[in-house]
Amino acid sequence: MVKEIDPHTTSRAYAFDMWMKAPMPMVTLFKTLDVTRLLRKSRRSGLKFNMLMCYCIGRAASSVREFYALPVDGKLMAYDRLAVNTIVQNREGEVSSCDVPFTDDLQRFNADYLRLTAQVAASCENHDQTDSMVIGTSALAHYEIDGAVGMYSGIFNNPFMIWGKYRQHLWRKLLVVSFQFHHVQMDGAHAATFLDRLQKEINKI
């Protein structure tokens, strides 16, 4: 469910007044994650690495309350559920967007991920979870990049993560990620907390 809330009754009141009408309200943080355990889990279980990343992102975000509110069309909207978006190459060789509802149940999340991404790839139609606060992701898995900053269109204010190909460092596998967020939704400390929790979720997988 999604509903409008009065930002001045929330902890985001000051941020809403300061940043809602800012021409560029987005902030981007970069972090290097150790994904050694995630890759090991993927290879041993046959689960897709990208799915596992999306699952860990959902797990980390679900424990940060700021993810459950988002500025939309000049209003602050409250959500009671999250989804993680992934970009899918469709049967025409182009890209489509797929929102996967988040659940703590890894098997269920994996089943939804496989079903919905296959559906989007075949139909070439986006799958949107309009009743969820969606965390966008884009994986450039075949390319070594040092970082990326997402485009701010003024239409979508959703948090967004980008990563490329992981790198080998001694016995570890490292992955640089960028995390872009709207300053009304959260502050840098909230975003940094999320990224720290993401690393912990990866370590626990």
HELIX and SHEET records of a PDB file:
HELIX    1   1 PRO A    7  THR A    9  5                                   3    
HELIX    2   2 ALA A   13  TRP A   19  1                                   7    
HELIX    3   3 THR A   36  SER A   45  1                                  10    
HELIX    4   4 PHE A   49  SER A   62  1                                  14    
HELIX    5   5 ARG A   65  TYR A   68  5                                   4    
HELIX    6   6 LEU A  106  SER A  123  1                                  18    
HELIX    7   7 GLY A  188  LYS A  204  1                                  17    
SHEET    1   A 3 VAL A   2  ILE A   5  0                                        
SHEET    2   A 3 LYS A  75  TYR A  79 -1                                        
SHEET    3   A 3 ALA A  69  VAL A  72 -1                                        
SHEET    1   B 6 MET A  26  ASP A  34  0                                        
SHEET    2   B 6 ARG A 172  HIS A 182 -1                                        
SHEET    3   B 6 PHE A 160  TRP A 163 -1                                        
SHEET    4   B 6 MET A 133  ALA A 139  1                                        
SHEET    5   B 6 LEU A  82  GLN A  89  1                                        
SHEET    6   B 6 VAL A  95  PRO A 101 -1                                        
SHEET    1   C 3 MET A  26  ASP A  34  0                                        
SHEET    2   C 3 ARG A 172  HIS A 182 -1                                        
SHEET    3   C 3 ARG A 167  HIS A 169 -1                                        
END                                                                             
